[in-house]
Amino acid sequence: QYYEAAKVMNLLPATHYPKATEHIPEIIALIEMLIEKGHAYAASNGDVYFRVRTFSDYGKLSGRNVDDLMSGARIEVGEEKEDP
């Protein structure tokens, strides 16, 4: 559908259409590096969460800080999650 809609709107096609599935080893390596540096943590069920308090600019674009965010406002809260 996207390609059909893009053609109808006379959009130029991209020169490359990357897929996340083509980069799984790199994604895993990045997650492992974040965990090693303390910027992410693994829950006992295998979920991995970003440790937002280690990123001083977290919330800068939205103009909000971690303490102002509400857990579960958009998604179900993970039991082992440190922050919203």
GROMACS elastic network, one bead per residue, 0.5 to 0.9 nm:
[ bonds ]
;  ai    aj funct       b0    kb
    1     4     6  0.51449   500
    1     5     6  0.60916   500
    1     6     6  0.85134   500
    2     5     6  0.51233   500
    2     6     6  0.60215   500
    2     7     6  0.85481   500
    3     6     6  0.50621   500
    3     7     6  0.61638   500
    3     8     6  0.86669   500
    3    13     6  0.83721   500
    4     7     6  0.51668   500
    4     8     6  0.62857   500
    4     9     6  0.87207   500
    5     8     6  0.50820   500
    5     9     6  0.62091   500
    5    10     6  0.85800   500
    5    11     6  0.87406   500
    6     9     6  0.51143   500
    6    10     6  0.61607   500
    6    11     6  0.52031   500
    6    12     6  0.77342   500
    6    13     6  0.77877   500
    7    11     6  0.59413   500
    7    12     6  0.78653   500
    7    13     6  0.82187   500
    8    11     6  0.77285   500
   13    16     6  0.86319   500
   14    17     6  0.67189   500
   18    21     6  0.87158   500
   18    22     6  0.74324   500
   18    23     6  0.88346   500
   19    22     6  0.54546   500
   19    23     6  0.73361   500
   20    23     6  0.54026   500
   20    24     6  0.67254   500
   20    27     6  0.83727   500
   21    24     6  0.55908   500
   22    25     6  0.84756   500
   23    26     6  0.54311   500
   23    27     6  0.62319   500
   23    28     6  0.87573   500
   24    27     6  0.50110   500
   24    28     6  0.61165   500
   24    29     6  0.85758   500
   25    28     6  0.51640   500
   25    29     6  0.61824   500
   25    30     6  0.86748   500
   26    29     6  0.50451   500
   26    30     6  0.61769   500
   26    31     6  0.86682   500
   27    30     6  0.51287   500
   27    31     6  0.62608   500
   27    32     6  0.86400   500
   28    31     6  0.51285   500
   28    32     6  0.61352   500
   28    33     6  0.85991   500
   29    32     6  0.50812   500
   29    33     6  0.61578   500
   29    34     6  0.86754   500
   30    33     6  0.50820   500
   30    34     6  0.62315   500
   30    35     6  0.86987   500
   31    34     6  0.50871   500
   31    35     6  0.62595   500
   31    36     6  0.86394   500
   31    40     6  0.75153   500
   31    48     6  0.81310   500
   32    35     6  0.51354   500
   32    36     6  0.61317   500
   32    37     6  0.86589   500
   32    40     6  0.85190   500
   33    36     6  0.50369   500
   33    37     6  0.61713   500
   33    38     6  0.85849   500
   33    39     6  0.84843   500
   33    40     6  0.87054   500
   34    37     6  0.52576   500
   34    38     6  0.62029   500
   34    40     6  0.52850   500
   34    41     6  0.80777   500
   34    50     6  0.80309   500
   35    38     6  0.50899   500
   35    39     6  0.57159   500
   35    41     6  0.54447   500
   35    42     6  0.76388   500
   35    48     6  0.86227   500
   35    50     6  0.85478   500
   36    39     6  0.76375   500
   36    40     6  0.79504   500
   36    41     6  0.87300   500
   37    40     6  0.77674   500
   38    41     6  0.70628   500
   38    51     6  0.74357   500
   38    54     6  0.77889   500
   39    49     6  0.86878   500
   39    50     6  0.60110   500
   39    52     6  0.73719   500
   39    53     6  0.83715   500
   39    54     6  0.59381   500
   39    55     6  0.77580   500
   40    48     6  0.67161   500
   40    49     6  0.54390   500
   40    52     6  0.81850   500
   40    54     6  0.88766   500
   41    47     6  0.84455   500
   41    48     6  0.55843   500
   41    49     6  0.55187   500
   41    50     6  0.66627   500
   41    51     6  0.68590   500
   42    45     6  0.80090   500
   42    46     6  0.60100   500
   42    47     6  0.57212   500
   42    49     6  0.64220   500
   42    80     6  0.89251   500
   43    46     6  0.54066   500
   43    47     6  0.52465   500
   43    48     6  0.60878   500
   43    49     6  0.76486   500
   43    78     6  0.89981   500
   43    79     6  0.88477   500
   43    80     6  0.60320   500
   43    81     6  0.77622   500
   44    47     6  0.73716   500
   44    80     6  0.79835   500
   45    48     6  0.89427   500
   47    78     6  0.89114   500
   49    52     6  0.86781   500
   49    81     6  0.69824   500
   49    82     6  0.84121   500
   50    53     6  0.88377   500
   50    54     6  0.88012   500
   51    54     6  0.59473   500
   51    55     6  0.77009   500
   51    81     6  0.89383   500
   51    82     6  0.73747   500
   51    83     6  0.76585   500
   52    55     6  0.55272   500
   52    56     6  0.80976   500
   52    58     6  0.64054   500
   52    66     6  0.75759   500
   52    82     6  0.87646   500
   52    83     6  0.72751   500
   52    84     6  0.89017   500
   53    56     6  0.67031   500
   53    58     6  0.74857   500
   53    66     6  0.74113   500
   53    83     6  0.82299   500
   54    58     6  0.84951   500
   55    58     6  0.54756   500
   56    59     6  0.86492   500
   56    60     6  0.86987   500
   57    60     6  0.52976   500
   57    61     6  0.84164   500
   57    65     6  0.88532   500
   58    61     6  0.79934   500
   58    62     6  0.88835   500
   58    64     6  0.82615   500
   58    65     6  0.69771   500
   58    66     6  0.75100   500
   59    62     6  0.53037   500
   59    63     6  0.57676   500
   59    65     6  0.53192   500
   59    66     6  0.70599   500
   60    63     6  0.50121   500
   60    64     6  0.65352   500
   60    65     6  0.75500   500
   61    64     6  0.79015   500
   62    65     6  0.85064   500
   64    67     6  0.83099   500
   64    68     6  0.64071   500
   64    69     6  0.74197   500
   65    68     6  0.55202   500
   65    69     6  0.69044   500
   66    69     6  0.54340   500
   66    70     6  0.86491   500
   66    83     6  0.73361   500
   66    84     6  0.72818   500
   67    70     6  0.80780   500
   67    83     6  0.85129   500
   67    84     6  0.85874   500
   69    73     6  0.82071   500
   69    83     6  0.85801   500
   69    84     6  0.61726   500
   70    73     6  0.56219   500
   70    74     6  0.87992   500
   70    83     6  0.89621   500
   70    84     6  0.60040   500
   71    74     6  0.80557   500
   71    75     6  0.81202   500
   71    76     6  0.81558   500
   71    77     6  0.62156   500
   71    83     6  0.72989   500
   72    76     6  0.50883   500
   72    78     6  0.86357   500
   72    84     6  0.70377   500
   73    76     6  0.79196   500
   73    77     6  0.86354   500
   73    84     6  0.84996   500
   74    77     6  0.89477   500
   75    78     6  0.88921   500
   77    80     6  0.85869   500
   77    81     6  0.72934   500
   77    84     6  0.76102   500
   78    81     6  0.52157   500
   78    82     6  0.88309   500
   79    82     6  0.86254   500
   81    84     6  0.73123   500
